[in-house]
Amino acid sequence: MFTSIESFVQEWERLSAGTRQLLEEMTDASLSQSVGDGFRTLGRLAWHLTCSPQEMLVRTGLTLPAPGDEHVVPSSAAEIAAAYARTAREVAEAVSGQWTDADLAASSDMYGEQWPNGLTLRAVIQHEVHHRGQMTVLMRQAGLRVPGLYGPSREEWTAIGMEPPVV
């Protein structure tokens, strides 16, 4: 749970920069990649990450614009990446501009439960990390380069002059 706006904004900015890296690797053709029938596509996951921070945070009383219709996934990877970049910036601005540290202890209704706002901010981040993991698998299946977000990816080991780990 976050207890300071500054700590959230710092972590959010690092996290969203990594998500932007993932989104910038996607192509229009890769948006339809899924693990199988009846599962979310890469495009749907990317759009979900673009829309969900606003959906969650307006429940706390923050004012944030919706990036678009959450049910209609854009057909352009560049459009999704640009919308996510706007959303990431707007989240940091809304939290730092509309709340004080004291607001993080206040509770809001989150899906029928009362969550402290600092917990909701943590949930926004963990939710994004969860779906980023799913996206990297779909990106591999689509033949895309996967950036190393928490250490070198397979391709990046070679770029830094090292052998990739044994598989």
Salt bridges, closest charged atoms under 4 A:
GLU11 OE2 - ARG122 NH1 2.81
GLU25 OE2 - ARG145 NH2 2.92
GLU55 OE2 - ARG59 NH2 2.74
GLU93 OE2 - ARG89 NE 3.88
GLU155 OE2 - ARG140 NH1 2.52
GLU156 OE2 - ARG145 NH1 3.45
